[in-house]
Amino acid sequence: MNATNAIAPLKLPAGGSTPPRPALVATGTRAAFQARSRRTLELTWTAMKSPTTAAGALIVVLILGVALFAPLIVSANTLDAYQMPRDWQNLNAPPGTPGHLLGTTADGGDVLYGIVWGARSSIQLALTVVFFVVVIGVLYGSIAAVLGGRCDEYMMRVVDVFQSIPELIFALAIAGTLGPSLRNIIIALVVTNWTPFARLIRGEVLLVKQFEFVDAARVLGDRQWRIYLRDILPNAMTPIIVLATMTLGKAVLTGATLSFLGLAEVGLAEWGNLVAAGQQGLLAGYWWAATFGGGMVFLWALACNLVGDGLRDVFDPRGGTR
């Protein structure tokens, strides 16, 4: 989006005199921020008019609601809210069993509890991973783009090294080395997912640096870091928002895969753990634990991708629907 077309004209004070430079810059910054915010809301609303994007957003909101109101849906385990309670009198109980609406696992874990409180674990994982990969990626890629030259070249070669390693194998090696826990899965996913953000923000910063409003800020005498924070970064963040939305789904999917492979705490209420607990009983006809757990992973990943695709269609200036 070209910010030169979005900034409202500045109003001169009474008498026609030119305002002081700090006041001029502050007024221009407020006008640019308001224009960007208004345009972002308009484009987001346009994206929500797509049935698939709206459906994805609805699924995301519903799952977030389940995670937020988990204590109201299923009472928390008194020993540890994130550990599935066990009913040793009902092993592999089918859905509809009294006290176990969605059945139990082979060791008596309540499937409904794993779904509801697993939503909290999985979404906490996704939000934490996305927060850190965005911060690290944007900071790293921006430094490379702003400094340029040999520094940019060397920093991007580091990104190439990270991206040359198969992502799942890299994450599996890190989580396996650190030991089975949700925290270590988060660390592994952050290490393996920050590079796309660094590469993307670097390209966007290099592009925005060529715009006329950046040259105008330099002519006004602004410092380089102020130009970056006020003029370049806000206009380079749109693709990052789209990528972050899709990474929310990818993080849960990869995290569930690592949990399925035994790299999360035993008994943790988490969707991947639920699939792992139920997969051994599939051949014996005990389908519910793996099916419901896997279904939640599928719904979340699908919903995030639908929303991300919809946002990309309207935010990408090269898209045909914008």
N, C-alpha and C positions, 0 to 999 in steps of 0.2 A: 504494500500500500504506500503510495507516495504521499509523505506527510506534508509536502508543500501545498497540496490541494486541500488538506484537512485543517490547517491552522486558520482561525478566523482573523480578519483584519484587526489590527490594534487601534484603539481609540485614543486620540491625543487629548490631553487636558484642555480645559477652557482657555482660550486665548491663542490656541494654535501652536504653543511652544512644544518642543520635543521633550518628552519625559526623560529623566535621568536613565543612564544605561541599565543599572540594576533593576529599576522598575520596569523598563522595557522588556528585559529578559524574563523577569518573573511573570509579567502579563502574557508573554508569548508562550511560556512553559505551561501556564494554566490553560490557555486556549488550546494548545496542542494536546494536553492530557484529556481535556473534555471532549475534543473532537475524536481522539482515538477511542475513548471509552464508549462514546455514542455509536461510533462506527462498529466497534466490536460487538456491542449488544444487538445492533441491527443485523449483522451477519450471523450471529448465533441464533437469532430468531428465525432468520431465513433458513438456516440449517435444520431447525426443528420442524419446519414445514414438510420436510421429507418424511414419508411414513416409516422408512427403515431407521432413520436417525431418531425419530420420536420413539419408536419401539425400543431401540437400544437405550435411550435415556430413561424410559419408563422402567426397564429391567434394572438398570443401575440404581435408580432411586428406590425401587422395592428392596433390592438386596442391601442397600445402605440402611434402609429402615429396619430390616431384620437385624442387622448388626447393632444398630443404635438402641433398639428396644429389646435386645436379647433377654435381659433379666425379666421383662414382662411376659415374654413368650414362653420361656422355659426357666424355671428356678435354677439359680446358680449352684453348682456343686460346693458344698460348705467347706470342703478341704482345699479345693483349688478350682476356681471357676473355669479355667481353661483345660481341665482334665475331665474326660468323659466319665460320668458315674457308671459303676458296674452293677449289674443285676445277675448274680451267679445262678439264680434260679431260672433264668430265662436266657439260654444261649441260642443264638441264631433264631430268635423268635420272629415270626413273620410280621409284616405290617398289619396293624389293626389289633395287635395283642394289647390287652388292658394295661395301661401305664406306659406303653411303648407304641405310639401312633405309627411310626415308620419302622418298627422292628428293632432288633438288636444285632450286634456283631457276634462273632464266634466266642469272644470273651465277655459277652454281656454288656458291651457298651451301647448306650442308647443312640440310635441313628439320628433321631430328631435333635437331640442335644448336640451331636457332632455337626449337624447342618447349621443350626442357629448360632452356636458359639464359635463354630468354625468360620462363619461369616466374619466374626470379629477378628479372628486370628489372620485369616486370609487377606482381609481388607487392610488391616494394620500392616501386614507385610507389604502389600502393594503400595500404600501411601508412603511408607517409610522409604522403600526402594526408590520410588519416583522422586521424592523430595531430594534425596542425596544425589541421585544421578543427574538431576537437573542442575543442582547447585554446582557439583563438581564439573560436569560437562560444560555448562555455560561459562564458568570461571576459566577453565582451562582453554577452551576454544577461543574465548574473547581475548585472553592474554596473547595467544598465538597470532590472532588477526591484528590486534592493535600494534604489537611490537614488530611483526613482519620479519622479513629477511631471514637470516640463518636461524634465529630463535624459532620462527614459525616453521621452518623446514625441519628442525630437529624435533620439535614438539609433535608435529604431525607424523613423524616416523615412529614415535612411541605409540601413537594411536594405531598405526598400521600393524605394529607388533601385536597389540592386544586383539585387533580384529582378525588377525591371521590364525588365532587359536579357536577351534570349534567351541562355541559358547557353552553348550551343555556340558561338554567334557571339562572345560575350564572351571565352571561352577561346581561340578561334581568333585573335582580334585580339591578345590578350596574348602568346600563344606566338609568333605571327608577328612581333610587334614585337621581342620579346626575341631571337629567332633559334632555329634548329632544334637542340634538345637535350632530353634527358629531364628535366634539371633545370628547364628553362623550362616544360615541360609540367606538371611538378609545381606550379610557382608559379601557373600559369594555373588549374589545378584547385583549388588552395587558395583563390584569390581568388574563384572562382565558386561554391564549395560550402560556405562557412562560415555563410552567412545562415540556412539552415534550422535549424542547430543553435542559433544565437542566438535565433531566434524560439521554438523549442521549449523551450529551457531557461528562457527568460523566463516563459513561461506556466506551466511546472511550478513554478518558484520562487514565483510569485505565488499558486499554489494551495496549496503546502506551508506558506507563511507563515501561512495561516489555521488550521492545525491546532492542537489544544490543547497538544501537547507543545512547540511553539514558544513559545506564551504562557507555559508553565511555565518554560521556560529564561529568558525575560525576567524573570519574577517572582524567579527565583533570582539575578538580577543579572548574568547573562552579558553580555559585550560582543557587539555586533552581528556582528562578523566571526567570533567563535567560534560563535555560534548558526548563522550561515550555513554554516561549514565542517563542524560536527559534527552539526547537526540538519536543516538545509534541503537542502544539496547532496546528501548521500548518498540522501535520499529522493526527489530529483528526477532522478536519473541513469538510471533504468530506461528511459525512452523514448529517451534518448541512446544507450544501448547498442544498442537495436534499430535506430535510424537509422544508427548507425556501421556495423553489420553490412551493411546494404543498400548503404551508400556504398562499401564495399569492392568490391562488384561494379560499381557505377556508375563508380567511378574507373578501373578497368581498361578498361571499355567505352569511356568517353570518351577516355582516354589512347590506346587503340588507334586510335580514330577520328582523333585528331590525328596520330598516327604514320603512319597510312595516307595522310594528306594531305601528308606530307613534312616534318613538324615535329619529327622525331626524327633523331638522327645516322644518316648513311648506313651501312648494314651492321650496325646495332645488333641484337643478338639480342633481339627483342621481338615479341610476337604481332602487333601492328598493322603493324609493318614487314614481317613475313612475309606478311601478307595483301597488302600493297602490292606486294611483290616478285613475288607469284604472280598478281595480278589480270590482268596483261597477257596471260598465257598461257592464261587460261580459255577463250577462244574457239578457241584452237588445240588444246585438249584437255589442256593441262598443268594439271590441276585440283588437284594434291596440295598445293602450297605454300599457296594461299589457303584451301583446305578445312581443312587441319589447323590452320593459324594461327587462322582464324575459329572453328573448333570449340572451341579452347581458350578463347577469349574468351567464347564462348557458355556453355560449361560452368561457368566461374568465375562469371560474372554470374548464371546460373540458380541455382547452388548457394548463393551468398550471399543471394539473394532468398528461396529456400526456407527457409534458416535464419532469416533476419530475419522472415519471415511466421510461422514457428513460435514464435519468441520473443515476437513481438507478441501472438499469440493467448493465451499464458499470462501475460504480464506486464501486459497492459492490463486494468485492473479493470473496464472497461466491456465487455470481450469476453464472449461467451456461453459460451466453452469454459473459462474460468478457474474 
